[in-house]
Amino acid sequence: PVDYVVVALLSLLSSVIGNSRSVSAWNEWVEPIILWAALIGNPSSGKSPAGDAVLSLAREIEDGMADDFPEQKLAWETAKTAARENRIIWEDEVKSAVKGNTQPPRMPDKAIEPEMPVRPRIIVTDATIEKLAGLLSQHPRGLLYSRDELAGWLENFNRYSGGGDRPFWIEA
């Protein structure tokens, strides 16, 4: 049914817009663009195929956003190894300075390991709240959290000793 596709598409658009835009009824009240949606219907009514069509579009967008990620990761590996070697050289200089009772040199910028690049994402499926928090810190615009079965998401509310995820999702 077209309404399943439309709701899934609106959810995707909401996540792509994410925190780059917000709505405000007045100056002191600002809310991000967040859309909670659930496709409800009888078994075999077309919910999963509708959602899958939109999720495949989301994955295509993600893949396009990450075209240069393999090159970024290789460049990071090179820079990380160079920083590690520069740190070893600096540590040797510090040891020599300490032995010679002189002022140790300041660690050079080239000895600091660069941050690992993050693959761009817009969709997450079945993540723990800890993993989701880490992903959200790397993707401040937000992410689309998608579950094929609403019951599976609700059952995870009791994942950690009876209700660990429930307060998080209720607050969200």
N, C-alpha and C positions, 0 to 999 in steps of 0.2 A: 504493500500500500504506500501511496505517495506521502502520506503524513508521517510514516516511519522514516522515510528518507529525509524529509524536510526537518524533522526534529533532530535527527543525527547531524545533518548539515549545519543547522543553527548552533548546535553544541560545538562542532568543529570551528565554526567562524568565531564563536565566543572565545575559544581557547587561543585562536590565532591572534585575535585582537588583544586578549589578555590584559595585562596591566598597563598597556600603552595608552589606554583610554579609560575614562571613568565617567560616571554620571553624578550629578550633584543637584539636589533639590534646593539647596541654599549653600552659602559659602562654607559653613562649618560642617556640612554633611556631604561627604564624598564616598562613593562606593565604586569598587572595580567592576568591570564587566564579567560577571560570573553567572553561568547558567547551569542549573541542575536540571537534568532531564532523564527520564526513564521511558523506554518503549514498553508499553503494557499491552498484552494481547494473549489470546489463546495459543497453546502450543501449535507450531507449524503455521503461524499466521504471517510469517515473513519478517519478523523482527530482526533476526540475525543476518539474513541477506541484505536488508536495508542498511544495517549498521556496518556490515563488512564492506559494502560499496563505498561508504564514506571513509571508513578507516583505511581502505586501500588508497584513497585519494590523499589522506593525511600522511601515509607512509611515502607516497610519491613526493609530496612536498618536503618531507624530512630528508629524503634521499637527495633531492635537489639542493637543499640547504647545506648538505654535508658533502657536496662534490669534491671540495678541496681538503676534506678532513684527513684522508690518508697522507697527503703531503704535509699538512700541519703536524701530524703525529710524528712523521719521520724527522722533520725539522726540530721538533721538541726533543726527540731522542738524541739527536746530534748535540743540541744545546745543553741537554742534561748531562751527557757524558763529558762535554767540554767543561762544564761547571764543576763537575766532580773532580776532574783532573786539576783544574785551577785551584780548587779547595785543598787538594793534597799538597800542591806547591806552596800555597799560603800557610798551611799547617806546619810544613817544614821550616818556613821562614819564622813562624812564631816560636817554634822549638829552639831555633838558633838564637833568636833574640832573648828568650828566657835564659838559655844557657850562658849567653854573653852578658846577661844582666842589663840589657838595653830595652828600650820601648818596643813592644811587638807591633808589627804593622797592622793597620786596619784591614779587615777582610775586603778584598776588591769586589766590585759589583759582578764581575765576570765569574766569581766563585759561587754565586748564589744560583741555586737551581731554579729554572723557570717553572711556572705553573703548567701542569699538563693541560693541553687543549681539551675542550669539552665538545663532544659531538652534538650538534644542534638537534633538539627534539621538540616535538609538540604533543606527543601522545605517550601515555604510560598505561600498561595493563597489569593488574594484579600485583601491585607493589606493597611492601610493608610501609607503615607510616614513617619508619626511620629512613628507608630508602627514598620514599617520596619527599621527605624533608631535604635530604641531600640533593636530589634532582631539582627541587624547587630553588634551592640556594644557587644552583648553577644556571637556572633558567628563570630569571626574575619576572619575565613577562607572564609566566604561568604555563601550565600543561593541561592537556585533556586526559583525564583519568577515565578509562573505559573498561567496563566489565560486560561480558556477554550475558552473564546470568546475574540478575539483581540479587537472587538468593545467595549466591556465592559471596558477594560483597557483604551482605548483611550477616552471614555466618562468620565472617572474619572479625566482626565486632568482638567476638569472644576468643580471638586467637591467643591472647596471652592471659592465662589464668583468669578467665571469666571477666571480660569487659574492658580489656586494655585499650582497644581501638575505639570503642563506643564514645568516650568523652571527646576524643579528637574529632571524629566525624560529626558529632552533634554540634560542637563548637564551630567547625568549618561551615 
